[in-house]
Amino acid sequence: MRLVALHIHHGLQADADVWECACERMAQAAGVAFHARRVHVAVDAGQGVEEAAREARYTALEALCAESGASVLLTAHHQDDQAETVLLQLMRGAGLDGLAAMPMARAGAVTLLRPWIDVPRSEIELYAHTHALTWVEDPSNSDARYARNALRPLLLGMARHFPAYREALSRSATHLADAAALIDEIAQADLTQVASADGLAVAALITLSAPRQRAVLRAWLAEAGMRALSARRLDDLRVQLIEARDDGALCIELPAGQIRRYRGIAWIETGANDAPEPVAIAIGVTQFDPARLADQRVSVDAWGGALLFSPVTSDGIAAQTLLAPLSLLPRRGGERIVLRPGGPSRGLKQAYQEAGIPAWERQRLPLLYAGETLVFAAGLGMDRAATHNGPGWLITWSAALESAS
């Protein structure tokens, strides 16, 4: 087993450079490899310095573990930290996940262990004094501006009446963690029933009780890598999803994306919604011979997909047509298309509606033009007004996720 020491320099204290040097000296004296990382603590809206520093710290620690080859990360959180965390979460009105506080172990790319989480601070200090150990005191631990520190005088008073409060709060955190895990298991089972590759089926979601609906939505957002919502925001989302008109298009803005609902299906989008710029393309074929030509695939990164030109003996786009300059364009309005041989011409808007393609998705589906002639609309197919009975090209479109499979 190889041991490495990791240190995060937050840049929040004047003596932070001194602390890093002290940690490095201790590691060298113990013959332990030392790695340090400086981070910038960026405070987002609604986020305090403590939370921002914690996020930056764990992100940096995971990166250092990966760089140093460490598979297990040990931290020095103790029982007093756990008691403070439970009380802080109570003061904030946290749910079960928050009240469960800090687990002794957490699996992930790097396993996080807190071996001292059931050990009171007094025992650690006694050991340190007995063995003449040295350490650094962070002055922010006594700064009453931080919520955690404001609790400590209250805890001193509590200890006089409830001397075993640390152990009691730690047990409560364990019980709450079990309850949270049980709810997560139920939510995952429910999620498999209401979610699919297409999105979340609102009709199936409605059959669940309100608490299970909230649990499913939390699990769904977590799977998409979205930050957890407050209880009020989560319930607002739940109500909007289940009460939206089925023939309408709903878009709910979140900090890291949008949730959309259309025709009874909800899904999460995290990418940009603007239509890409026009792109000129070429298939590199000047003469058509179906017996000798293979499929021609043209990747178009700007549009997040690829065009596939397949030679066919009939009902394709004539090779001569595709000799004109080819370009992928967004909708401009007023376009018309024929979707079956001999069928009527209809507006693209009507065709998209009949195909069940929501309005916001249409602007990311390209139109292929040969010169000034529309020959293909992604999501709909070829314009049959541009096909003929002889040999030609069958055109299809695959989005990035489809083309990667």
C-alpha positions in Angstrom: 0.0 0.0 0.0 1.3 3.4 -1.0 0.5 6.5 1.1 0.3 10.1 -0.3 -0.5 13.4 1.4 -2.8 15.8 -0.4 -3.2 19.5 0.5 -5.6 22.1 -0.9 -4.6 25.8 -0.9 -7.9 27.7 -0.9 -6.3 31.2 -1.0 -8.7 32.4 1.7 -6.2 33.0 4.6 -3.1 35.2 4.8 -1.1 32.3 6.2 -2.2 29.8 3.6 1.3 29.7 2.0 2.8 29.0 5.4 0.3 26.1 6.0 1.2 24.5 2.7 4.9 24.6 3.6 4.3 23.2 7.0 2.3 20.3 5.6 5.0 19.6 3.1 7.6 19.5 5.8 5.5 17.0 7.9 5.1 14.8 4.9 8.8 14.8 4.1 9.6 14.0 7.7 7.3 11.0 7.6 8.6 9.9 4.2 5.2 10.4 2.5 4.8 11.8 -1.0 3.2 15.2 -1.0 0.9 16.9 -3.6 -0.6 20.3 -3.3 -3.2 22.1 -5.4 -4.2 25.8 -5.4 -7.9 26.5 -6.1 -10.0 29.6 -6.8 -13.1 29.7 -4.6 -15.8 31.2 -6.8 -19.0 32.0 -4.9 -22.1 31.5 -7.1 -25.5 33.1 -6.4 -27.1 31.6 -3.3 -23.9 29.9 -2.3 -21.7 30.8 0.7 -18.0 30.8 1.0 -18.0 27.5 3.0 -20.0 25.7 0.4 -18.0 27.1 -2.5 -14.7 26.2 -0.8 -15.9 22.7 -0.1 -16.9 22.1 -3.8 -13.5 23.5 -5.0 -11.7 21.3 -2.4 -13.3 18.0 -3.3 -13.0 18.7 -7.1 -9.2 19.3 -6.5 -8.8 16.3 -4.3 -10.4 14.0 -6.8 -8.1 15.4 -9.5 -5.0 14.9 -7.3 -6.1 11.3 -6.5 -6.3 10.6 -10.2 -3.0 12.2 -10.9 -1.2 10.4 -8.0 -2.9 7.0 -8.6 -4.7 7.1 -5.3 -8.0 5.0 -5.2 -9.0 5.8 -1.6 -9.2 9.3 0.0 -9.2 9.6 3.8 -10.3 12.8 5.5 -10.1 13.7 9.2 -13.8 14.5 9.9 -14.7 13.5 13.5 -17.8 13.1 15.6 -18.0 16.8 16.6 -18.0 17.7 12.9 -20.8 15.2 12.3 -22.9 16.7 15.2 -22.4 20.2 13.9 -23.3 19.1 10.3 -26.6 17.5 11.5 -27.6 20.6 13.5 -26.6 22.9 10.6 -28.8 20.9 8.2 -31.7 21.1 10.7 -31.4 24.8 10.9 -31.5 25.0 7.0 -34.6 22.8 6.8 -32.7 20.1 4.9 -34.3 16.8 3.7 -33.1 13.3 4.5 -30.0 13.5 2.4 -28.8 16.6 4.2 -29.7 15.3 7.7 -27.9 12.1 7.0 -24.8 14.3 7.1 -21.4 12.7 6.3 -21.2 9.0 5.6 -18.3 7.0 6.9 -17.7 5.7 3.3 -18.8 6.9 -0.1 -18.1 5.0 -3.3 -17.2 6.7 -6.5 -14.3 7.1 -8.9 -12.3 7.6 -5.7 -13.6 5.9 -2.5 -14.0 8.5 0.3 -13.4 7.2 3.8 -13.9 9.1 7.1 -12.3 6.7 9.7 -12.6 9.2 12.6 -16.3 10.1 12.0 -17.3 8.2 15.3 -14.3 9.6 17.3 -14.9 12.7 19.3 -12.5 15.6 18.9 -11.4 15.4 22.5 -9.9 11.9 22.0 -8.0 13.1 18.9 -6.6 16.1 20.8 -5.6 13.9 23.8 -3.7 11.6 21.5 -2.0 14.6 19.8 -0.9 16.1 23.1 0.2 12.7 24.5 2.5 12.1 21.5 3.7 15.7 21.3 2.3 16.2 17.8 2.2 19.6 16.1 -0.6 21.0 14.0 -1.9 24.2 12.4 -4.9 26.0 13.8 -7.1 27.6 11.1 -8.3 31.0 12.4 -11.5 30.7 10.4 -12.6 27.9 12.9 -13.2 30.7 15.5 -14.7 33.2 13.1 -18.4 33.7 14.1 -19.3 34.9 10.7 -19.4 31.3 9.6 -22.6 29.4 10.5 -20.8 26.3 11.8 -18.7 28.4 14.2 -21.9 30.2 15.5 -23.2 26.8 16.6 -20.2 25.9 18.8 -21.1 28.1 21.9 -24.6 26.5 21.8 -23.0 23.0 21.7 -20.9 23.8 24.8 -24.1 24.6 26.7 -25.8 21.5 25.3 -23.0 19.3 26.5 -23.9 20.3 30.1 -27.4 18.9 29.8 -26.8 16.3 27.1 -23.3 15.0 27.6 -23.8 12.3 25.0 -25.3 14.6 22.3 -22.5 13.8 19.8 -23.2 10.1 19.9 -27.0 10.7 19.8 -26.8 13.0 16.8 -24.4 10.5 15.1 -26.9 7.7 15.6 -29.7 9.9 14.2 -27.6 10.7 11.2 -27.2 6.9 10.6 -30.9 6.3 10.9 -31.7 9.1 8.5 -29.1 7.8 6.0 -30.8 4.4 6.1 -34.2 6.1 5.4 -32.6 8.2 2.6 -31.1 5.0 1.0 -34.5 3.3 1.2 -36.2 6.2 -0.6 -33.5 6.2 -3.2 -34.1 2.5 -3.9 -37.8 3.1 -4.3 -37.1 6.1 -6.6 -34.8 4.1 -8.8 -37.4 1.4 -9.1 -40.1 3.9 -10.0 -37.7 5.7 -12.4 -37.3 2.5 -14.5 -41.1 2.4 -14.9 -41.6 6.0 -15.9 -38.4 6.8 -17.8 -37.2 5.6 -21.2 -34.7 6.6 -23.9 -37.4 9.1 -25.1 -37.7 10.8 -21.7 -40.0 10.8 -18.7 -43.6 9.6 -19.3 -45.8 12.1 -17.5 -48.8 9.8 -17.5 -46.9 7.2 -15.6 -45.5 9.8 -13.2 -49.0 11.0 -12.4 -49.9 7.5 -11.1 -47.4 7.8 -8.2 -48.1 9.6 -5.0 -46.7 13.2 -4.6 -43.7 12.1 -2.4 -42.8 9.4 -4.9 -43.1 11.9 -7.8 -40.6 14.2 -6.0 -38.3 11.3 -5.3 -38.4 10.2 -9.0 -37.7 13.7 -10.2 -34.7 14.0 -7.8 -33.3 10.8 -9.1 -34.0 11.8 -12.7 -32.2 15.1 -12.3 -29.3 13.4 -10.5 -28.8 10.9 -13.3 -28.5 13.8 -15.7 -25.8 15.4 -13.6 -28.0 18.3 -12.5 -27.6 20.0 -9.2 -30.2 19.1 -6.6 -33.1 21.6 -6.4 -34.6 23.1 -3.2 -37.7 21.4 -2.0 -39.9 24.3 -3.1 -38.3 24.4 -6.6 -38.6 20.7 -7.0 -42.3 20.7 -6.1 -42.9 23.7 -8.5 -41.3 21.5 -11.2 -43.5 18.6 -10.3 -46.7 20.6 -10.5 -45.7 22.2 -13.8 -44.9 18.9 -15.4 -48.1 17.1 -14.4 -50.5 20.1 -15.0 -49.2 21.3 -18.3 -51.6 21.0 -21.3 -50.8 17.9 -23.3 -51.0 19.8 -26.6 -48.7 22.6 -25.4 -45.0 22.9 -25.2 -43.5 23.5 -21.8 -40.0 24.8 -21.1 -38.7 25.1 -17.5 -35.4 26.9 -17.1 -32.9 25.5 -14.6 -29.4 26.7 -13.7 -27.7 24.1 -16.0 -30.2 23.6 -18.7 -33.9 23.2 -19.4 -36.6 20.6 -18.8 -39.1 20.4 -21.6 -42.4 18.6 -21.9 -44.2 17.9 -25.2 -47.0 15.4 -25.9 -46.7 13.8 -22.5 -42.9 13.3 -22.5 -40.5 15.3 -20.4 -36.8 15.4 -21.0 -33.7 17.4 -19.9 -31.6 19.5 -22.3 -28.2 20.9 -21.3 -26.9 22.1 -24.6 -27.3 25.3 -26.6 -30.7 25.8 -28.4 -29.6 28.2 -31.1 -29.6 27.0 -34.6 -26.1 26.5 -36.1 -24.8 28.7 -38.9 -25.2 27.5 -42.5 -22.6 24.9 -43.6 -21.4 24.0 -47.1 -20.8 20.3 -47.6 -19.7 18.0 -50.4 -20.1 14.2 -50.9 -17.1 14.0 -53.3 -18.9 12.1 -56.1 -19.1 13.5 -59.6 -20.4 10.4 -61.4 -23.1 8.0 -60.3 -22.8 4.3 -60.7 -24.9 2.3 -58.1 -22.9 -0.9 -58.8 -19.6 0.7 -57.8 -20.4 3.3 -55.2 -20.7 2.7 -51.4 -22.5 4.8 -48.8 -21.1 8.3 -48.4 -21.1 9.6 -44.9 -20.6 13.3 -44.2 -20.1 14.4 -40.5 -21.3 17.9 -39.7 -20.0 18.8 -36.3 -21.7 22.2 -36.3 -25.1 20.5 -36.5 -24.2 17.7 -34.2 -24.7 14.8 -36.6 -24.0 13.2 -39.9 -25.6 12.9 -43.4 -25.6 9.5 -45.0 -26.0 9.3 -48.8 -26.8 5.7 -49.9 -27.0 4.7 -53.6 -30.4 3.3 -54.6 -31.8 2.1 -57.9 -35.0 4.2 -57.7 -36.8 6.8 -55.7 -33.7 8.7 -54.8 -32.3 12.2 -55.4 -30.8 12.3 -58.8 -27.0 12.4 -58.9 -27.2 15.4 -61.2 -29.2 17.3 -58.6 -26.5 16.8 -56.0 -23.8 18.2 -58.3 -25.1 21.7 -57.3 -23.5 23.3 -54.3 -24.8 21.5 -51.2 -25.5 23.4 -47.9 -27.1 22.8 -44.6 -29.3 25.6 -43.5 -31.7 26.4 -40.6 -35.4 27.1 -41.2 -36.2 30.5 -42.4 -39.9 30.1 -42.6 -42.3 29.4 -45.5 -40.5 26.2 -46.7 -42.7 23.4 -48.1 -42.0 19.7 -48.6 -43.5 16.6 -50.2 -43.0 13.6 -48.0 -44.4 10.8 -50.3 -44.3 10.3 -54.0 -47.3 11.9 -55.5 -48.3 13.4 -52.1 -49.3 16.9 -51.4 -46.9 19.8 -50.6 -47.2 21.0 -47.1 -45.5 23.6 -44.9 -42.6 22.4 -42.9 -44.3 23.6 -39.7 -47.3 21.4 -40.3 -45.1 18.5 -41.3 -43.1 18.8 -38.0 -46.3 19.0 -36.0 -47.6 15.8 -37.6 -44.3 14.1 -36.9 -44.5 15.1 -33.2 -41.3 17.2 -33.3 -41.5 20.0 -30.8 -40.8 23.6 -31.9 -37.5 24.0 -30.0 -36.1 20.9 -31.6 -36.9 21.9 -35.1 -34.4 24.8 -35.2 -31.6 22.2 -34.6 -32.7 20.0 -37.5 -30.9 21.1 -40.7 -32.4 21.5 -44.1 -30.2 20.2 -47.0 -30.3 22.4 -50.2 -28.8 21.6 -53.6 -28.4 25.1 -54.9 -31.7 26.7 -54.2 -33.7 23.4 -54.1 -34.7 21.8 -50.8 -33.9 18.1 -51.1 -34.0 16.9 -47.5 -35.3 17.9 -44.0 -33.7 16.2 -41.0 -36.4 14.6 -38.9 -38.8 14.3 -41.9 -37.0 12.9 -44.8 -36.3 13.7 -48.5 -38.4 16.1 -50.4 -40.1 13.7 -52.9 -40.6 16.6 -55.3 -36.8 16.3 -55.8 -36.7 12.5 -56.3 -37.1 10.5 -59.5 -37.7 7.0 -60.6 -34.2 6.3 -61.7 -31.0 5.6 -59.8 -30.1 8.2 -57.2 -29.2 8.8 -53.6 -31.2 8.0 -50.4 -30.4 10.6 -47.8 -30.7 10.1 -44.0 -29.6 12.0 -41.0 -28.2 10.7 -37.7 -27.8 12.9 -34.7 -24.5 12.7 -32.7 -25.9 10.2 -30.1 -27.3 8.0 -32.8 -24.1 8.1 -34.9 -22.0 7.2 -31.9 -24.0 4.0 -31.3 
